[in-house]
Amino acid sequence: MTSLVLQFNNTIHPRFLRIAMSIKHAIQSGQLQPGETLPSTRLLAKQVNSHRHTVMTAYQELIAQGWLTSIERKAYQVNQDLPIENSQQSPNSVNPSAATFQWSLSPNVFTKATGQRHDKQPAHEFHYNFAGGQADLSLFPFQEFKTYLSDSLVRPDLTEFYYGKPAGTSLFIEQMTAYLRKARGIMNKDIIVVNGSQEALYLLSQVLLTPGDHVAVESLGYQPAWQAFQSAGAVLTPIKQHNKGIDIEALTTLVERQSIKLIYLTPLHQYPTTITLPIAERMAIYQLAAQHNIAIIEDDYDHEFHYDSQPPTPMASDDPQGLVIYLATFSKIMFPGGRLGFMAIDKTLTPALLHYRQIMNHKPNVLMQQAVGKWMQAGAFERHLRKMTKIYHQRRDHLVSLLNAYNLQSLKPVNFIVPAGGMALWLDVGDNAEALETYCDQNDIYLLSEKHFQLNPQKSVNHHVRIGFAGMSQEKLQQGLGIILNFIDSHPHSESMAASIVEHV
Ligand SMILES: Cc1ncc(COP(=O)(O)O)c(C=O)c1O
């Protein structure tokens, strides 16, 4: 240990005892842990402005009392056998009569973990991980990326490292602007970089919504986005879905009857059903939004991973009114721990968002943006995307062929639509979904059933599971799926395996 901050009680004399008592206090409060080495007498003496012999006497006193032990007369450490973890848990803490501080939390329900997705441990800790949107991090080119990261430090652009430039670094924004124009047809929008798209959802909620505003969301959808809207006091209104996407008639009735402030959509690979919203429906939704003065958030979270054709250009690419807010993330292209995402927005919205962002966080992490900017500039980013798209495509095809083979030989076929892209498949397992999820929990398999994606679970049936196929090798995918299909095969389910991929209110 190099430094130790001690709290002195100046009423204690002599000085060596004052030092000894403050170290004892640090041990009792958990600041110093059993087994931990103390600073050398020379160092501590310097820190507490005492003579080295005074500190040595303090240490000897604590050895005599049993708080410290000395290691071969060279170093001192806290007695390993002390039954102390920290003052919160120790009834013998410094002031046993002190009651725990009572926090007065804001009435905002989000100070509690309200229905936060589920109470499973993180998906990657399971042996088989069928989480829907998980990239295979073992295939990320960390070594290659390190070059761009270290280059950002070796040749730092100092203007970026100061405060200011709250939207993001020039290099990253330039690269992203060019990429969006060429690869996604998005132009004439401002880019604001965020620490992952969740931050954008929160920021947008705070800036656009007033308590009581209605936000229309897909009735099977992305709970973290819903919670961001709710944190600003919004009321969520479900949009009816069907096998091809959004029920336009129902949406039309909804916006005519109810004042809607915002529509949140995942048009490319609907979350969680993975359905690609057809062009005609996108246009119809845009027209409705324009007529009724509604903003659209288009969450395009895994754009590149589209297999059967080029991905359709985002709604934001044909947005004459500037009402589409486009969100994208690097959590699937790279890894969620990178916390990098951005929104492409109409210029008129930029000032409000930047003002608010600076209250939350002056600016997003510069180092990551610089490294990714250089990665893109070198063309290595697109190379990585091509490689991963190919691998995920193969994994999707493998999963589909395994399911088709199962359906050929089983009396209990499973119903699904081949996803045109994305990282998951929405599988209809009839009324087996609940039992299957429980079985998976018990067998080290991460799998979520439909109920976790429903806006109104009480009013909906639980008939589907989301099979993420991107995060595991083909062999592992096959093994894990084998266990799942064995379960389905050996368990009776309702006769009417749903003919629908989306089956809810
Ligand atoms: C619909 C949707 N949006 C966004 C994200 C990514 O969020 P973030 O960028 O905050 O990691 C995910 C990740 O699972 C998602 O499923």
The ligand as an SDF file (V2000), in Angstrom:
LIG
                    3D

 16 16  0  0  0  0  0  0  0  0999 V2000
  -33.6590   -2.2610  -29.5420 C   0  0  0  0  0  0  0  0  0  0  0  0
  -32.3000   -1.9310  -29.0320 C   0  0  0  0  0  0  0  0  0  0  0  0
  -31.8630   -0.6830  -29.0630 N   0  0  0  0  0  0  0  0  0  0  0  0
  -30.6390   -0.3580  -28.6300 C   0  0  0  0  0  0  0  0  0  0  0  0
  -29.7870   -1.3070  -28.1270 C   0  0  0  0  0  0  0  0  0  0  0  0
  -28.3820   -0.9390  -27.7320 C   0  0  0  0  0  0  0  0  0  0  0  0
  -28.2910   -0.1950  -26.6200 O   0  0  0  0  0  0  0  0  0  0  0  0
  -26.9220    0.5060  -26.2090 P   0  0  0  0  0  0  0  0  0  0  0  0
  -26.4040    1.2720  -27.3800 O   0  0  0  0  0  0  0  0  0  0  0  0
  -27.3320    1.4120  -25.0970 O   0  0  0  0  0  0  0  0  0  0  0  0
  -25.9660   -0.5560  -25.7660 O   0  0  0  0  0  0  0  0  0  0  0  0
  -30.2040   -2.6080  -28.0240 C   0  0  0  0  0  0  0  0  0  0  0  0
  -29.3310   -3.6140  -27.3990 C   0  0  0  0  0  0  0  0  0  0  0  0
  -29.7140   -4.6600  -26.9910 O   0  0  0  0  0  0  0  0  0  0  0  0
  -31.4820   -2.9410  -28.5090 C   0  0  0  0  0  0  0  0  0  0  0  0
  -31.9030   -4.2080  -28.4740 O   0  0  0  0  0  0  0  0  0  0  0  0
  1  2  1  0
  2  3  1  0
  2 15  2  0
  3  4  2  0
  4  5  1  0
  5  6  1  0
  5 12  2  0
  6  7  1  0
  7  8  1  0
  8  9  2  0
  8 10  1  0
  8 11  1  0
 12 13  1  0
 12 15  1  0
 13 14  2  0
 15 16  1  0
M  END
$$$$
